[in-house]
Amino acid sequence: MVGSGEVTVIEVKSFPGRQDMDHLKDVMGYVERILQKRVSKFYFVAVNVDKDTLERAGELGFKVIYGGYS
């Protein structure tokens, strides 16, 4: 939203793993430092995702949008 000061980050990957969630937490920190604004929302979009990855995303507060579960 322009002018609101909110930052939303969206990451897209076909089949993310648990380690990708930890990496993306670091990326959010970089984005916040560069833009000097807090990331208020983070969405991860995937074609497929496994249970372990979904659990880690939940622990980190990420919303995951996916087409398949494996």
mmCIF file as Biopython writes it, N, C-alpha, C and O atoms, coordinates in Angstrom:
data_model
#
loop_
_atom_site.group_PDB
_atom_site.id
_atom_site.type_symbol
_atom_site.label_atom_id
_atom_site.label_alt_id
_atom_site.label_comp_id
_atom_site.label_asym_id
_atom_site.label_entity_id
_atom_site.label_seq_id
_atom_site.pdbx_PDB_ins_code
_atom_site.Cartn_x
_atom_site.Cartn_y
_atom_site.Cartn_z
_atom_site.occupancy
_atom_site.B_iso_or_equiv
_atom_site.auth_seq_id
_atom_site.auth_asym_id
_atom_site.pdbx_PDB_model_num
ATOM 1   N N  . MET A ? 1  ? 0.841  -1.166  0.000  1.0 0.0 1  A 1 
ATOM 2   C CA . MET A ? 1  ? 0.000  0.000   0.000  1.0 0.0 1  A 1 
ATOM 3   C C  . MET A ? 1  ? 0.895  1.240   0.000  1.0 0.0 1  A 1 
ATOM 4   O O  . MET A ? 1  ? 1.700  1.422   0.913  1.0 0.0 1  A 1 
ATOM 5   N N  . VAL A ? 2  ? 0.763  2.063   -0.981 1.0 0.0 2  A 1 
ATOM 6   C CA . VAL A ? 2  ? 1.616  3.237   -1.123 1.0 0.0 2  A 1 
ATOM 7   C C  . VAL A ? 2  ? 1.298  4.247   -0.021 1.0 0.0 2  A 1 
ATOM 8   O O  . VAL A ? 2  ? 0.139  4.571   0.236  1.0 0.0 2  A 1 
ATOM 9   N N  . GLY A ? 3  ? 2.347  4.729   0.613  1.0 0.0 3  A 1 
ATOM 10  C CA . GLY A ? 3  ? 2.183  5.753   1.619  1.0 0.0 3  A 1 
ATOM 11  C C  . GLY A ? 3  ? 1.812  5.245   3.008  1.0 0.0 3  A 1 
ATOM 12  O O  . GLY A ? 3  ? 1.783  6.028   3.957  1.0 0.0 3  A 1 
ATOM 13  N N  . SER A ? 4  ? 1.534  3.976   3.144  1.0 0.0 4  A 1 
ATOM 14  C CA . SER A ? 4  ? 1.110  3.461   4.445  1.0 0.0 4  A 1 
ATOM 15  C C  . SER A ? 4  ? 2.287  3.164   5.359  1.0 0.0 4  A 1 
ATOM 16  O O  . SER A ? 4  ? 2.124  3.061   6.575  1.0 0.0 4  A 1 
ATOM 17  N N  . GLY A ? 5  ? 3.464  3.028   4.782  1.0 0.0 5  A 1 
ATOM 18  C CA . GLY A ? 5  ? 4.625  2.696   5.582  1.0 0.0 5  A 1 
ATOM 19  C C  . GLY A ? 5  ? 4.758  1.220   5.888  1.0 0.0 5  A 1 
ATOM 20  O O  . GLY A ? 5  ? 5.727  0.807   6.525  1.0 0.0 5  A 1 
ATOM 21  N N  . GLU A ? 6  ? 3.808  0.420   5.449  1.0 0.0 6  A 1 
ATOM 22  C CA . GLU A ? 6  ? 3.875  -1.026  5.673  1.0 0.0 6  A 1 
ATOM 23  C C  . GLU A ? 6  ? 4.671  -1.689  4.558  1.0 0.0 6  A 1 
ATOM 24  O O  . GLU A ? 6  ? 4.649  -1.257  3.406  1.0 0.0 6  A 1 
ATOM 25  N N  . VAL A ? 7  ? 5.374  -2.749  4.936  1.0 0.0 7  A 1 
ATOM 26  C CA . VAL A ? 7  ? 6.147  -3.514  3.961  1.0 0.0 7  A 1 
ATOM 27  C C  . VAL A ? 7  ? 5.644  -4.950  3.985  1.0 0.0 7  A 1 
ATOM 28  O O  . VAL A ? 7  ? 5.567  -5.574  5.043  1.0 0.0 7  A 1 
ATOM 29  N N  . THR A ? 8  ? 5.305  -5.466  2.814  1.0 0.0 8  A 1 
ATOM 30  C CA . THR A ? 8  ? 4.895  -6.855  2.658  1.0 0.0 8  A 1 
ATOM 31  C C  . THR A ? 8  ? 5.913  -7.545  1.772  1.0 0.0 8  A 1 
ATOM 32  O O  . THR A ? 8  ? 6.252  -7.037  0.703  1.0 0.0 8  A 1 
ATOM 33  N N  . VAL A ? 9  ? 6.406  -8.702  2.207  1.0 0.0 9  A 1 
ATOM 34  C CA . VAL A ? 9  ? 7.374  -9.469  1.436  1.0 0.0 9  A 1 
ATOM 35  C C  . VAL A ? 9  ? 6.681  -10.741 0.948  1.0 0.0 9  A 1 
ATOM 36  O O  . VAL A ? 9  ? 5.987  -11.418 1.707  1.0 0.0 9  A 1 
ATOM 37  N N  . ILE A ? 10 ? 6.884  -11.049 -0.328 1.0 0.0 10 A 1 
ATOM 38  C CA . ILE A ? 10 ? 6.330  -12.266 -0.924 1.0 0.0 10 A 1 
ATOM 39  C C  . ILE A ? 10 ? 7.470  -13.046 -1.550 1.0 0.0 10 A 1 
ATOM 40  O O  . ILE A ? 10 ? 8.222  -12.509 -2.363 1.0 0.0 10 A 1 
ATOM 41  N N  . GLU A ? 11 ? 7.601  -14.302 -1.180 1.0 0.0 11 A 1 
ATOM 42  C CA . GLU A ? 11 ? 8.625  -15.203 -1.740 1.0 0.0 11 A 1 
ATOM 43  C C  . GLU A ? 11 ? 7.896  -16.319 -2.469 1.0 0.0 11 A 1 
ATOM 44  O O  . GLU A ? 11 ? 6.875  -16.817 -1.995 1.0 0.0 11 A 1 
ATOM 45  N N  . VAL A ? 12 ? 8.423  -16.708 -3.620 1.0 0.0 12 A 1 
ATOM 46  C CA . VAL A ? 12 ? 7.819  -17.773 -4.422 1.0 0.0 12 A 1 
ATOM 47  C C  . VAL A ? 12 ? 8.869  -18.847 -4.686 1.0 0.0 12 A 1 
ATOM 48  O O  . VAL A ? 12 ? 9.990  -18.546 -5.096 1.0 0.0 12 A 1 
ATOM 49  N N  . LYS A ? 13 ? 8.493  -20.099 -4.447 1.0 0.0 13 A 1 
ATOM 50  C CA . LYS A ? 13 ? 9.395  -21.221 -4.695 1.0 0.0 13 A 1 
ATOM 51  C C  . LYS A ? 13 ? 8.548  -22.455 -4.971 1.0 0.0 13 A 1 
ATOM 52  O O  . LYS A ? 13 ? 7.489  -22.623 -4.367 1.0 0.0 13 A 1 
ATOM 53  N N  . SER A ? 14 ? 8.996  -23.317 -5.869 1.0 0.0 14 A 1 
ATOM 54  C CA . SER A ? 14 ? 8.177  -24.476 -6.222 1.0 0.0 14 A 1 
ATOM 55  C C  . SER A ? 14 ? 8.058  -25.479 -5.080 1.0 0.0 14 A 1 
ATOM 56  O O  . SER A ? 14 ? 6.957  -25.955 -4.804 1.0 0.0 14 A 1 
ATOM 57  N N  . PHE A ? 15 ? 9.158  -25.815 -4.407 1.0 0.0 15 A 1 
ATOM 58  C CA . PHE A ? 15 ? 9.106  -26.789 -3.314 1.0 0.0 15 A 1 
ATOM 59  C C  . PHE A ? 15 ? 10.099 -26.381 -2.230 1.0 0.0 15 A 1 
ATOM 60  O O  . PHE A ? 15 ? 11.239 -26.846 -2.227 1.0 0.0 15 A 1 
ATOM 61  N N  . PRO A ? 16 ? 9.674  -25.515 -1.309 1.0 0.0 16 A 1 
ATOM 62  C CA . PRO A ? 16 ? 10.591 -25.039 -0.270 1.0 0.0 16 A 1 
ATOM 63  C C  . PRO A ? 16 ? 10.845 -26.099 0.793  1.0 0.0 16 A 1 
ATOM 64  O O  . PRO A ? 16 ? 10.022 -26.986 1.020  1.0 0.0 16 A 1 
ATOM 65  N N  . GLY A ? 17 ? 11.986 -25.992 1.431  1.0 0.0 17 A 1 
ATOM 66  C CA . GLY A ? 17 ? 12.326 -26.855 2.558  1.0 0.0 17 A 1 
ATOM 67  C C  . GLY A ? 17 ? 12.367 -26.047 3.841  1.0 0.0 17 A 1 
ATOM 68  O O  . GLY A ? 17 ? 12.296 -24.818 3.822  1.0 0.0 17 A 1 
ATOM 69  N N  . ARG A ? 18 ? 12.481 -26.749 4.946  1.0 0.0 18 A 1 
ATOM 70  C CA . ARG A ? 18 ? 12.515 -26.095 6.260  1.0 0.0 18 A 1 
ATOM 71  C C  . ARG A ? 18 ? 13.625 -25.043 6.332  1.0 0.0 18 A 1 
ATOM 72  O O  . ARG A ? 18 ? 13.427 -23.963 6.890  1.0 0.0 18 A 1 
ATOM 73  N N  . GLN A ? 19 ? 14.779 -25.359 5.771  1.0 0.0 19 A 1 
ATOM 74  C CA . GLN A ? 19 ? 15.909 -24.427 5.816  1.0 0.0 19 A 1 
ATOM 75  C C  . GLN A ? 19 ? 15.618 -23.139 5.051  1.0 0.0 19 A 1 
ATOM 76  O O  . GLN A ? 19 ? 16.191 -22.094 5.359  1.0 0.0 19 A 1 
ATOM 77  N N  . ASP A ? 20 ? 14.730 -23.206 4.055  1.0 0.0 20 A 1 
ATOM 78  C CA . ASP A ? 20 ? 14.352 -21.997 3.319  1.0 0.0 20 A 1 
ATOM 79  C C  . ASP A ? 20 ? 13.614 -21.016 4.228  1.0 0.0 20 A 1 
ATOM 80  O O  . ASP A ? 20 ? 13.757 -19.804 4.070  1.0 0.0 20 A 1 
ATOM 81  N N  . MET A ? 21 ? 12.837 -21.520 5.165  1.0 0.0 21 A 1 
ATOM 82  C CA . MET A ? 21 ? 12.110 -20.647 6.085  1.0 0.0 21 A 1 
ATOM 83  C C  . MET A ? 21 ? 13.081 -19.877 6.977  1.0 0.0 21 A 1 
ATOM 84  O O  . MET A ? 21 ? 12.886 -18.689 7.231  1.0 0.0 21 A 1 
ATOM 85  N N  . ASP A ? 22 ? 14.126 -20.554 7.451  1.0 0.0 22 A 1 
ATOM 86  C CA . ASP A ? 22 ? 15.128 -19.883 8.281  1.0 0.0 22 A 1 
ATOM 87  C C  . ASP A ? 22 ? 15.905 -18.851 7.472  1.0 0.0 22 A 1 
ATOM 88  O O  . ASP A ? 22 ? 16.200 -17.758 7.957  1.0 0.0 22 A 1 
ATOM 89  N N  . HIS A ? 23 ? 16.232 -19.209 6.237  1.0 0.0 23 A 1 
ATOM 90  C CA . HIS A ? 23 ? 16.934 -18.267 5.361  1.0 0.0 23 A 1 
ATOM 91  C C  . HIS A ? 23 ? 16.088 -17.018 5.118  1.0 0.0 23 A 1 
ATOM 92  O O  . HIS A ? 23 ? 16.604 -15.900 5.127  1.0 0.0 23 A 1 
ATOM 93  N N  . LEU A ? 24 ? 14.800 -17.212 4.902  1.0 0.0 24 A 1 
ATOM 94  C CA . LEU A ? 24 ? 13.930 -16.081 4.609  1.0 0.0 24 A 1 
ATOM 95  C C  . LEU A ? 24 ? 13.746 -15.168 5.814  1.0 0.0 24 A 1 
ATOM 96  O O  . LEU A ? 24 ? 13.494 -13.974 5.653  1.0 0.0 24 A 1 
ATOM 97  N N  . LYS A ? 25 ? 13.868 -15.710 7.003  1.0 0.0 25 A 1 
ATOM 98  C CA . LYS A ? 25 ? 13.836 -14.851 8.196  1.0 0.0 25 A 1 
ATOM 99  C C  . LYS A ? 25 ? 15.017 -13.878 8.145  1.0 0.0 25 A 1 
ATOM 100 O O  . LYS A ? 25 ? 14.878 -12.704 8.486  1.0 0.0 25 A 1 
ATOM 101 N N  . ASP A ? 26 ? 16.180 -14.378 7.717  1.0 0.0 26 A 1 
ATOM 102 C CA . ASP A ? 26 ? 17.342 -13.508 7.557  1.0 0.0 26 A 1 
ATOM 103 C C  . ASP A ? 26 ? 17.099 -12.460 6.474  1.0 0.0 26 A 1 
ATOM 104 O O  . ASP A ? 26 ? 17.461 -11.294 6.638  1.0 0.0 26 A 1 
ATOM 105 N N  . VAL A ? 27 ? 16.487 -12.879 5.369  1.0 0.0 27 A 1 
ATOM 106 C CA . VAL A ? 27 ? 16.194 -11.958 4.264  1.0 0.0 27 A 1 
ATOM 107 C C  . VAL A ? 27 ? 15.294 -10.821 4.747  1.0 0.0 27 A 1 
ATOM 108 O O  . VAL A ? 27 ? 15.488 -9.666  4.369  1.0 0.0 27 A 1 
ATOM 109 N N  . MET A ? 28 ? 14.313 -11.153 5.580  1.0 0.0 28 A 1 
ATOM 110 C CA . MET A ? 28 ? 13.433 -10.111 6.120  1.0 0.0 28 A 1 
ATOM 111 C C  . MET A ? 28 ? 14.240 -9.066  6.883  1.0 0.0 28 A 1 
ATOM 112 O O  . MET A ? 28 ? 13.959 -7.871  6.792  1.0 0.0 28 A 1 
ATOM 113 N N  . GLY A ? 29 ? 15.237 -9.516  7.630  1.0 0.0 29 A 1 
ATOM 114 C CA . GLY A ? 29 ? 16.097 -8.576  8.355  1.0 0.0 29 A 1 
ATOM 115 C C  . GLY A ? 29 ? 16.847 -7.651  7.410  1.0 0.0 29 A 1 
ATOM 116 O O  . GLY A ? 29 ? 16.991 -6.460  7.683  1.0 0.0 29 A 1 
ATOM 117 N N  . TYR A ? 30 ? 17.328 -8.202  6.292  1.0 0.0 30 A 1 
ATOM 118 C CA . TYR A ? 30 ? 18.021 -7.380  5.296  1.0 0.0 30 A 1 
ATOM 119 C C  . TYR A ? 30 ? 17.075 -6.342  4.696  1.0 0.0 30 A 1 
ATOM 120 O O  . TYR A ? 30 ? 17.438 -5.176  4.546  1.0 0.0 30 A 1 
ATOM 121 N N  . VAL A ? 31 ? 15.867 -6.771  4.358  1.0 0.0 31 A 1 
ATOM 122 C CA . VAL A ? 31 ? 14.874 -5.868  3.773  1.0 0.0 31 A 1 
ATOM 123 C C  . VAL A ? 31 ? 14.570 -4.729  4.751  1.0 0.0 31 A 1 
ATOM 124 O O  . VAL A ? 31 ? 14.493 -3.567  4.351  1.0 0.0 31 A 1 
ATOM 125 N N  . GLU A ? 32 ? 14.399 -5.061  6.014  1.0 0.0 32 A 1 
ATOM 126 C CA . GLU A ? 32 ? 14.101 -4.034  7.018  1.0 0.0 32 A 1 
ATOM 127 C C  . GLU A ? 32 ? 15.245 -3.038  7.159  1.0 0.0 32 A 1 
ATOM 128 O O  . GLU A ? 32 ? 15.013 -1.836  7.295  1.0 0.0 32 A 1 
ATOM 129 N N  . ARG A ? 33 ? 16.476 -3.535  7.128  1.0 0.0 33 A 1 
ATOM 130 C CA . ARG A ? 33 ? 17.627 -2.631  7.239  1.0 0.0 33 A 1 
ATOM 131 C C  . ARG A ? 33 ? 17.749 -1.728  6.022  1.0 0.0 33 A 1 
ATOM 132 O O  . ARG A ? 33 ? 18.022 -0.534  6.151  1.0 0.0 33 A 1 
ATOM 133 N N  . ILE A ? 34 ? 17.546 -2.300  4.839  1.0 0.0 34 A 1 
ATOM 134 C CA . ILE A ? 34 ? 17.692 -1.510  3.614  1.0 0.0 34 A 1 
ATOM 135 C C  . ILE A ? 34 ? 16.600 -0.455  3.511  1.0 0.0 34 A 1 
ATOM 136 O O  . ILE A ? 34 ? 16.882 0.707   3.216  1.0 0.0 34 A 1 
ATOM 137 N N  . LEU A ? 35 ? 15.351 -0.857  3.755  1.0 0.0 35 A 1 
ATOM 138 C CA . LEU A ? 35 ? 14.221 0.070   3.626  1.0 0.0 35 A 1 
ATOM 139 C C  . LEU A ? 35 ? 13.995 0.912   4.872  1.0 0.0 35 A 1 
ATOM 140 O O  . LEU A ? 35 ? 13.273 1.908   4.834  1.0 0.0 35 A 1 
ATOM 141 N N  . GLN A ? 36 ? 14.622 0.505   5.987  1.0 0.0 36 A 1 
ATOM 142 C CA . GLN A ? 36 ? 14.452 1.157   7.280  1.0 0.0 36 A 1 
ATOM 143 C C  . GLN A ? 36 ? 12.985 1.205   7.690  1.0 0.0 36 A 1 
ATOM 144 O O  . GLN A ? 36 ? 12.497 2.195   8.234  1.0 0.0 36 A 1 
ATOM 145 N N  . LYS A ? 37 ? 12.301 0.099   7.407  1.0 0.0 37 A 1 
ATOM 146 C CA . LYS A ? 37 ? 10.899 -0.086  7.789  1.0 0.0 37 A 1 
ATOM 147 C C  . LYS A ? 37 ? 10.719 -1.527  8.216  1.0 0.0 37 A 1 
ATOM 148 O O  . LYS A ? 37 ? 11.428 -2.420  7.751  1.0 0.0 37 A 1 
ATOM 149 N N  . ARG A ? 38 ? 9.762  -1.746  9.107  1.0 0.0 38 A 1 
ATOM 150 C CA . ARG A ? 38 ? 9.474  -3.086  9.581  1.0 0.0 38 A 1 
ATOM 151 C C  . ARG A ? 38 ? 8.632  -3.843  8.568  1.0 0.0 38 A 1 
ATOM 152 O O  . ARG A ? 38 ? 7.692  -3.287  7.999  1.0 0.0 38 A 1 
ATOM 153 N N  . VAL A ? 39 ? 8.966  -5.112  8.340  1.0 0.0 39 A 1 
ATOM 154 C CA . VAL A ? 39 ? 8.151  -5.979  7.490  1.0 0.0 39 A 1 
ATOM 155 C C  . VAL A ? 39 ? 6.931  -6.379  8.314  1.0 0.0 39 A 1 
ATOM 156 O O  . VAL A ? 39 ? 7.056  -7.053  9.337  1.0 0.0 39 A 1 
ATOM 157 N N  . SER A ? 40 ? 5.751  -5.958  7.859  1.0 0.0 40 A 1 
ATOM 158 C CA . SER A ? 40 ? 4.536  -6.227  8.629  1.0 0.0 40 A 1 
ATOM 159 C C  . SER A ? 40 ? 3.863  -7.537  8.220  1.0 0.0 40 A 1 
ATOM 160 O O  . SER A ? 40 ? 3.158  -8.150  9.021  1.0 0.0 40 A 1 
ATOM 161 N N  . LYS A ? 41 ? 4.080  -7.967  6.973  1.0 0.0 41 A 1 
ATOM 162 C CA . LYS A ? 41 ? 3.468  -9.208  6.495  1.0 0.0 41 A 1 
ATOM 163 C C  . LYS A ? 41 ? 4.458  -9.957  5.618  1.0 0.0 41 A 1 
ATOM 164 O O  . LYS A ? 41 ? 5.221  -9.361  4.858  1.0 0.0 41 A 1 
ATOM 165 N N  . PHE A ? 42 ? 4.426  -11.276 5.743  1.0 0.0 42 A 1 
ATOM 166 C CA . PHE A ? 42 ? 5.288  -12.114 4.913  1.0 0.0 42 A 1 
ATOM 167 C C  . PHE A ? 42 ? 4.472  -13.290 4.406  1.0 0.0 42 A 1 
ATOM 168 O O  . PHE A ? 42 ? 3.857  -14.019 5.184  1.0 0.0 42 A 1 
ATOM 169 N N  . TYR A ? 43 ? 4.475  -13.462 3.100  1.0 0.0 43 A 1 
ATOM 170 C CA . TYR A ? 43 ? 3.760  -14.574 2.470  1.0 0.0 43 A 1 
ATOM 171 C C  . TYR A ? 43 ? 4.757  -15.421 1.695  1.0 0.0 43 A 1 
ATOM 172 O O  . TYR A ? 43 ? 5.641  -14.901 1.013  1.0 0.0 43 A 1 
ATOM 173 N N  . PHE A ? 44 ? 4.601  -16.715 1.810  1.0 0.0 44 A 1 
ATOM 174 C CA . PHE A ? 44 ? 5.422  -17.650 1.053  1.0 0.0 44 A 1 
ATOM 175 C C  . PHE A ? 44 ? 4.482  -18.412 0.129  1.0 0.0 44 A 1 
ATOM 176 O O  . PHE A ? 44 ? 3.538  -19.050 0.593  1.0 0.0 44 A 1 
ATOM 177 N N  . VAL A ? 45 ? 4.734  -18.350 -1.174 1.0 0.0 45 A 1 
ATOM 178 C CA . VAL A ? 45 ? 3.894  -19.024 -2.164 1.0 0.0 45 A 1 
ATOM 179 C C  . VAL A ? 45 ? 4.686  -20.199 -2.726 1.0 0.0 45 A 1 
ATOM 180 O O  . VAL A ? 45 ? 5.823  -20.038 -3.171 1.0 0.0 45 A 1 
ATOM 181 N N  . ALA A ? 46 ? 4.068  -21.396 -2.701 1.0 0.0 46 A 1 
ATOM 182 C CA . ALA A ? 46 ? 4.751  -22.603 -3.164 1.0 0.0 46 A 1 
ATOM 183 C C  . ALA A ? 46 ? 3.799  -23.485 -3.956 1.0 0.0 46 A 1 
ATOM 184 O O  . ALA A ? 46 ? 2.586  -23.468 -3.744 1.0 0.0 46 A 1 
ATOM 185 N N  . VAL A ? 47 ? 4.369  -24.254 -4.871 1.0 0.0 47 A 1 
ATOM 186 C CA . VAL A ? 47 ? 3.578  -25.239 -5.603 1.0 0.0 47 A 1 
ATOM 187 C C  . VAL A ? 47 ? 3.271  -26.405 -4.676 1.0 0.0 47 A 1 
ATOM 188 O O  . VAL A ? 47 ? 2.122  -26.834 -4.568 1.0 0.0 47 A 1 
ATOM 189 N N  . ASN A ? 48 ? 4.292  -26.914 -4.011 1.0 0.0 48 A 1 
ATOM 190 C CA . ASN A ? 48 ? 4.161  -28.028 -3.068 1.0 0.0 48 A 1 
ATOM 191 C C  . ASN A ? 48 ? 4.919  -27.691 -1.794 1.0 0.0 48 A 1 
ATOM 192 O O  . ASN A ? 48 ? 5.886  -26.930 -1.813 1.0 0.0 48 A 1 
ATOM 193 N N  . VAL A ? 49 ? 4.469  -28.267 -0.690 1.0 0.0 49 A 1 
ATOM 194 C CA . VAL A ? 49 ? 5.129  -28.026 0.592  1.0 0.0 49 A 1 
ATOM 195 C C  . VAL A ? 49 ? 4.939  -29.267 1.467  1.0 0.0 49 A 1 
ATOM 196 O O  . VAL A ? 49 ? 3.944  -29.980 1.336  1.0 0.0 49 A 1 
ATOM 197 N N  . ASP A ? 50 ? 5.900  -29.518 2.360  1.0 0.0 50 A 1 
ATOM 198 C CA . ASP A ? 50 ? 5.752  -30.661 3.260  1.0 0.0 50 A 1 
ATOM 199 C C  . ASP A ? 50 ? 5.386  -30.186 4.669  1.0 0.0 50 A 1 
ATOM 200 O O  . ASP A ? 50 ? 5.472  -28.997 4.977  1.0 0.0 50 A 1 
ATOM 201 N N  . LYS A ? 51 ? 4.982  -31.118 5.502  1.0 0.0 51 A 1 
ATOM 202 C CA . LYS A ? 51 ? 4.492  -30.811 6.839  1.0 0.0 51 A 1 
ATOM 203 C C  . LYS A ? 51 ? 5.545  -30.106 7.688  1.0 0.0 51 A 1 
ATOM 204 O O  . LYS A ? 51 ? 5.229  -29.143 8.387  1.0 0.0 51 A 1 
ATOM 205 N N  . ASP A ? 52 ? 6.785  -30.570 7.637  1.0 0.0 52 A 1 
ATOM 206 C CA . ASP A ? 52 ? 7.865  -29.992 8.425  1.0 0.0 52 A 1 
ATOM 207 C C  . ASP A ? 52 ? 8.081  -28.519 8.071  1.0 0.0 52 A 1 
ATOM 208 O O  . ASP A ? 52 ? 8.281  -27.679 8.949  1.0 0.0 52 A 1 
ATOM 209 N N  . THR A ? 53 ? 8.038  -28.227 6.787  1.0 0.0 53 A 1 
ATOM 210 C CA . THR A ? 53 ? 8.217  -26.845 6.328  1.0 0.0 53 A 1 
ATOM 211 C C  . THR A ? 53 ? 7.052  -25.974 6.780  1.0 0.0 53 A 1 
ATOM 212 O O  . THR A ? 53 ? 7.256  -24.839 7.211  1.0 0.0 53 A 1 
ATOM 213 N N  . LEU A ? 54 ? 5.835  -26.496 6.686  1.0 0.0 54 A 1 
ATOM 214 C CA . LEU A ? 54 ? 4.671  -25.741 7.152  1.0 0.0 54 A 1 
ATOM 215 C C  . LEU A ? 54 ? 4.756  -25.446 8.640  1.0 0.0 54 A 1 
ATOM 216 O O  . LEU A ? 54 ? 4.404  -24.352 9.080  1.0 0.0 54 A 1 
ATOM 217 N N  . GLU A ? 55 ? 5.221  -26.415 9.415  1.0 0.0 55 A 1 
ATOM 218 C CA . GLU A ? 55 ? 5.364  -26.204 10.853 1.0 0.0 55 A 1 
ATOM 219 C C  . GLU A ? 55 ? 6.376  -25.100 11.149 1.0 0.0 55 A 1 
ATOM 220 O O  . GLU A ? 55 ? 6.132  -24.239 11.994 1.0 0.0 55 A 1 
ATOM 221 N N  . ARG A ? 56 ? 7.507  -25.129 10.454 1.0 0.0 56 A 1 
ATOM 222 C CA . ARG A ? 56 ? 8.534  -24.106 10.680 1.0 0.0 56 A 1 
ATOM 223 C C  . ARG A ? 56 ? 8.026  -22.731 10.259 1.0 0.0 56 A 1 
ATOM 224 O O  . ARG A ? 56 ? 8.276  -21.739 10.944 1.0 0.0 56 A 1 
ATOM 225 N N  . ALA A ? 57 ? 7.323  -22.666 9.152  1.0 0.0 57 A 1 
ATOM 226 C CA . ALA A ? 57 ? 6.754  -21.392 8.704  1.0 0.0 57 A 1 
ATOM 227 C C  . ALA A ? 57 ? 5.808  -20.841 9.765  1.0 0.0 57 A 1 
ATOM 228 O O  . ALA A ? 57 ? 5.818  -19.643 10.047 1.0 0.0 57 A 1 
ATOM 229 N N  . GLY A ? 58 ? 4.995  -21.709 10.350 1.0 0.0 58 A 1 
ATOM 230 C CA . GLY A ? 58 ? 4.084  -21.286 11.409 1.0 0.0 58 A 1 
ATOM 231 C C  . GLY A ? 58 ? 4.819  -20.772 12.630 1.0 0.0 58 A 1 
ATOM 232 O O  . GLY A ? 58 ? 4.406  -19.786 13.241 1.0 0.0 58 A 1 
ATOM 233 N N  . GLU A ? 59 ? 5.909  -21.437 12.988 1.0 0.0 59 A 1 
ATOM 234 C CA . GLU A ? 59 ? 6.719  -21.002 14.130 1.0 0.0 59 A 1 
ATOM 235 C C  . GLU A ? 59 ? 7.264  -19.594 13.918 1.0 0.0 59 A 1 
ATOM 236 O O  . GLU A ? 59 ? 7.382  -18.811 14.860 1.0 0.0 59 A 1 
ATOM 237 N N  . LEU A ? 60 ? 7.596  -19.285 12.659 1.0 0.0 60 A 1 
ATOM 238 C CA . LEU A ? 60 ? 8.167  -17.980 12.330 1.0 0.0 60 A 1 
ATOM 239 C C  . LEU A ? 60 ? 7.101  -16.930 12.019 1.0 0.0 60 A 1 
ATOM 240 O O  . LEU A ? 60 ? 7.422  -15.758 11.825 1.0 0.0 60 A 1 
ATOM 241 N N  . GLY A ? 61 ? 5.837  -17.347 11.973 1.0 0.0 61 A 1 
ATOM 242 C CA . GLY A ? 61 ? 4.752  -16.409 11.704 1.0 0.0 61 A 1 
ATOM 243 C C  . GLY A ? 61 ? 4.525  -16.122 10.234 1.0 0.0 61 A 1 
ATOM 244 O O  . GLY A ? 61 ? 3.890  -15.125 9.890  1.0 0.0 61 A 1 
ATOM 245 N N  . PHE A ? 62 ? 5.037  -16.984 9.357  1.0 0.0 62 A 1 
ATOM 246 C CA . PHE A ? 62 ? 4.859  -16.787 7.918  1.0 0.0 62 A 1 
ATOM 247 C C  . PHE A ? 62 ? 3.532  -17.408 7.479  1.0 0.0 62 A 1 
ATOM 248 O O  . PHE A ? 62 ? 3.126  -18.455 7.984  1.0 0.0 62 A 1 
ATOM 249 N N  . LYS A ? 63 ? 2.872  -16.756 6.545  1.0 0.0 63 A 1 
ATOM 250 C CA . LYS A ? 63 ? 1.684  -17.333 5.926  1.0 0.0 63 A 1 
ATOM 251 C C  . LYS A ? 63 ? 2.139  -18.051 4.662  1.0 0.0 63 A 1 
ATOM 252 O O  . LYS A ? 63 ? 2.888  -17.489 3.864  1.0 0.0 63 A 1 
ATOM 253 N N  . VAL A ? 64 ? 1.689  -19.295 4.475  1.0 0.0 64 A 1 
ATOM 254 C CA . VAL A ? 64 ? 2.099  -20.077 3.311  1.0 0.0 64 A 1 
ATOM 255 C C  . VAL A ? 64 ? 0.870  -20.345 2.438  1.0 0.0 64 A 1 
ATOM 256 O O  . VAL A ? 64 ? -0.160 -20.817 2.920  1.0 0.0 64 A 1 
ATOM 257 N N  . ILE A ? 65 ? 0.996  -20.041 1.174  1.0 0.0 65 A 1 
ATOM 258 C CA . ILE A ? 65 ? -0.038 -20.313 0.187  1.0 0.0 65 A 1 
ATOM 259 C C  . ILE A ? 65 ? 0.540  -21.379 -0.730 1.0 0.0 65 A 1 
ATOM 260 O O  . ILE A ? 65 ? 1.591  -21.177 -1.338 1.0 0.0 65 A 1 
ATOM 261 N N  . TYR A ? 66 ? -0.144 -22.514 -0.832 1.0 0.0 66 A 1 
ATOM 262 C CA . TYR A ? 66 ? 0.432  -23.608 -1.617 1.0 0.0 66 A 1 
ATOM 263 C C  . TYR A ? 66 ? -0.663 -24.387 -2.339 1.0 0.0 66 A 1 
ATOM 264 O O  . TYR A ? 66 ? -1.836 -24.361 -1.964 1.0 0.0 66 A 1 
ATOM 265 N N  . GLY A ? 67 ? -0.224 -25.088 -3.403 1.0 0.0 67 A 1 
ATOM 266 C CA . GLY A ? 67 ? -1.159 -25.838 -4.211 1.0 0.0 67 A 1 
ATOM 267 C C  . GLY A ? 67 ? -1.213 -27.304 -3.852 1.0 0.0 67 A 1 
ATOM 268 O O  . GLY A ? 67 ? -2.240 -27.944 -4.081 1.0 0.0 67 A 1 
ATOM 269 N N  . GLY A ? 68 ? -0.161 -27.861 -3.302 1.0 0.0 68 A 1 
ATOM 270 C CA . GLY A ? 68 ? -0.116 -29.280 -2.977 1.0 0.0 68 A 1 
ATOM 271 C C  . GLY A ? 68 ? 0.604  -29.524 -1.682 1.0 0.0 68 A 1 
ATOM 272 O O  . GLY A ? 68 ? 1.423  -28.716 -1.244 1.0 0.0 68 A 1 
ATOM 273 N N  . TYR A ? 69 ? 0.294  -30.644 -1.074 1.0 0.0 69 A 1 
ATOM 274 C CA . TYR A ? 69 ? 0.895  -31.034 0.202  1.0 0.0 69 A 1 
ATOM 275 C C  . TYR A ? 69 ? 1.509  -32.409 0.019  1.0 0.0 69 A 1 
ATOM 276 O O  . TYR A ? 69 ? 0.849  -33.335 -0.453 1.0 0.0 69 A 1 
ATOM 277 N N  . SER A ? 70 ? 2.763  -32.538 0.392  1.0 0.0 70 A 1 
ATOM 278 C CA . SER A ? 70 ? 3.410  -33.847 0.268  1.0 0.0 70 A 1 
ATOM 279 C C  . SER A ? 70 ? 4.059  -34.265 1.565  1.0 0.0 70 A 1 
ATOM 280 O O  . SER A ? 70 ? 4.650  -35.342 1.640  1.0 0.0 70 A 1 
#
